[in-house]
Amino acid sequence: MKKFVVLLFLPLLLFSCKWGKKNALIKTWQAVGIDNPQMDSFFAFNQACLDTMGKGHSPNQNKEIYGTGNIDSLRHSLQVQLDSARYIQLTAVKNTTFTFRDDSVAVTSFSGALDSSKWYFDEEGALVLDEMAEKGSGSKVVMNVVTLNDTVLRLKFAEGKSKSTVTFRPEPK
């Protein structure tokens, strides 16, 4: 009899957990940060190259290697470009919002460009943004929910070989 009662209430328990997760997600979330080891490595590598550029070479060697003997100006110009790329990436993250509505539509805003898709949790508990279900065409993005509570949403996803974890906070009302 106990086994029957457990089996009877197990689906109800699983459904209620999924329902609680859905309710916690329904709001507008503002991106506040990104963790991407590949991107971090890219910036660190390029910074190291800039920091050592032209060191240990004579001005003639630098002119031959880099096309200029004025390495300080070249390094400064490249540093501005690298800093600009970092700023653009950070700005893009901070200008991203996800609005999850209770009708299972997600409205995403990437620096003001709006898009919508159906959203749902799959069998493994991953969050799926499915444009095909919403519009009949488009893509499906699957993200693992690392953290979901009233104050933080962390989503992990892969794009090619690059893996990112984006942290969101509820948008102030």
C-alpha positions as CSV (number, residue, x, y, z in Angstrom):
1,M,0.0,0.0,0.0
2,K,2.8,2.4,0.9
3,K,4.5,1.8,-2.5
4,F,1.2,2.6,-4.3
5,V,0.8,5.9,-2.4
6,V,4.4,6.9,-3.2
7,L,3.9,6.0,-6.9
8,L,0.6,8.0,-6.9
9,F,2.1,11.1,-5.4
10,L,5.5,11.0,-7.2
11,P,4.1,12.6,-10.4
12,L,2.3,15.2,-8.4
13,L,5.6,16.0,-6.5
14,L,7.5,16.3,-9.8
15,F,4.8,18.5,-11.4
16,S,4.8,20.8,-8.4
17,C,8.6,21.2,-8.5
18,K,8.4,22.1,-12.2
19,W,5.5,24.5,-11.5
20,G,7.5,26.2,-8.8
21,K,10.5,26.6,-11.2
22,K,8.1,28.1,-13.8
23,N,6.7,30.6,-11.4
24,A,10.2,31.6,-10.2
25,L,11.2,32.3,-13.8
26,I,8.2,34.5,-14.8
27,K,9.5,38.0,-14.7
28,T,12.0,40.2,-16.5
29,W,15.6,39.3,-15.9
30,Q,18.5,41.7,-16.6
31,A,21.9,40.2,-17.5
32,V,24.6,41.4,-15.1
33,G,27.6,39.2,-16.0
34,I,29.1,36.5,-18.1
35,D,31.6,33.7,-17.4
36,N,33.2,32.4,-20.6
37,P,36.6,30.8,-20.2
38,Q,37.3,30.8,-23.9
39,M,36.6,34.5,-24.2
40,D,38.6,35.3,-21.0
41,S,41.5,33.3,-22.5
42,F,41.2,35.3,-25.7
43,F,41.5,38.6,-23.9
44,A,44.3,37.4,-21.6
45,F,46.3,36.1,-24.5
46,N,45.9,39.3,-26.5
47,Q,46.8,41.4,-23.5
48,A,50.0,39.3,-23.0
49,C,50.9,39.8,-26.6
50,L,50.4,43.6,-26.3
51,D,52.4,43.7,-23.1
52,T,55.4,42.0,-24.7
53,M,55.1,43.5,-28.2
54,G,58.4,44.9,-29.4
55,K,60.3,44.1,-26.2
56,G,63.7,42.6,-26.8
57,H,63.9,43.8,-30.4
58,S,65.8,46.7,-31.8
59,P,63.9,49.6,-33.5
60,N,65.0,48.2,-36.9
61,Q,63.8,44.7,-36.0
62,N,60.5,46.2,-34.8
63,K,60.1,48.1,-38.1
64,E,60.7,44.9,-40.0
65,I,58.3,42.8,-37.8
66,Y,55.6,45.3,-37.1
67,G,56.0,47.8,-39.9
68,T,56.9,50.6,-37.5
69,G,59.7,51.6,-35.2
70,N,57.2,53.4,-32.9
71,I,56.0,50.4,-30.9
72,D,54.6,52.5,-28.1
73,S,52.1,54.2,-30.5
74,L,51.2,50.8,-32.1
75,R,50.8,49.2,-28.7
76,H,48.6,52.1,-27.5
77,S,46.4,51.8,-30.7
78,L,46.0,48.1,-30.3
79,Q,45.3,48.5,-26.5
80,V,42.4,50.9,-27.4
81,Q,41.0,48.3,-29.8
82,L,41.2,45.5,-27.2
83,D,39.7,47.6,-24.5
84,S,36.9,48.6,-27.0
85,A,36.2,44.9,-27.7
86,R,35.9,44.2,-24.0
87,Y,33.6,47.2,-23.5
88,I,31.4,46.2,-26.4
89,Q,31.1,42.6,-25.1
90,L,30.3,43.8,-21.5
91,T,27.8,46.4,-22.8
92,A,26.1,43.7,-24.9
93,V,25.7,41.5,-21.8
94,K,24.4,44.4,-19.7
95,N,21.9,45.4,-22.4
96,T,20.3,41.9,-22.5
97,T,17.0,41.1,-20.9
98,F,14.8,38.1,-20.9
99,T,11.1,38.5,-20.1
100,F,9.4,35.2,-19.3
101,R,5.7,35.5,-19.5
102,D,3.2,33.0,-17.9
103,D,1.8,32.2,-21.4
104,S,5.1,30.5,-22.1
105,V,6.4,33.3,-24.4
106,A,9.9,34.7,-23.8
107,V,10.7,38.1,-25.1
108,T,14.4,38.7,-25.4
109,S,16.0,42.1,-25.9
110,F,19.6,42.3,-27.0
111,S,20.6,46.0,-27.0
112,G,17.1,46.9,-27.9
113,A,16.5,44.3,-30.6
114,L,13.5,42.3,-29.6
115,D,12.8,38.7,-30.4
116,S,10.3,36.2,-29.0
117,S,10.0,32.5,-28.7
118,K,8.2,29.8,-26.8
119,W,9.9,28.7,-23.6
120,Y,9.6,25.6,-21.5
121,F,11.5,23.2,-19.4
122,D,12.5,19.9,-21.1
123,E,12.5,16.5,-19.4
124,E,16.0,17.1,-18.0
125,G,15.0,20.4,-16.5
126,A,16.8,22.5,-19.1
127,L,15.3,25.8,-20.3
128,V,14.4,25.7,-24.0
129,L,13.8,28.8,-26.1
130,D,12.0,27.5,-29.2
131,E,11.4,30.0,-32.0
132,M,10.0,27.2,-34.2
133,A,7.2,26.6,-31.8
134,E,6.4,30.3,-31.6
135,K,6.8,31.4,-35.3
136,G,7.0,28.2,-37.3
137,S,10.7,28.8,-38.1
138,G,13.9,29.7,-36.4
139,S,16.1,28.0,-33.9
140,K,15.9,26.2,-30.6
141,V,18.3,27.2,-27.8
142,V,18.8,24.8,-24.8
143,M,20.3,26.3,-21.6
144,N,21.0,24.5,-18.4
145,V,19.6,26.3,-15.4
146,V,22.4,26.5,-12.9
147,T,20.6,28.7,-10.4
148,L,17.0,29.9,-10.2
149,N,15.5,31.7,-7.3
150,D,14.0,35.1,-6.5
151,T,17.2,37.0,-6.8
152,V,19.3,35.3,-9.4
153,L,19.1,33.3,-12.6
154,R,22.2,31.6,-14.0
155,L,22.0,30.0,-17.4
156,K,24.7,27.8,-18.9
157,F,24.8,27.2,-22.7
158,A,27.2,26.2,-25.4
159,E,27.7,27.9,-28.8
160,G,30.0,25.8,-30.8
161,K,33.0,25.0,-28.6
162,S,32.4,28.1,-26.4
163,K,30.6,27.6,-23.1
164,S,29.1,30.5,-21.2
165,T,27.3,31.0,-18.0
166,V,25.3,34.2,-17.9
167,T,24.0,35.7,-14.6
168,F,20.8,37.6,-14.5
169,R,19.1,39.6,-11.7
170,P,15.4,40.6,-11.6
171,E,14.9,43.9,-13.4
172,P,13.9,46.6,-11.0
173,K,10.3,47.5,-11.2
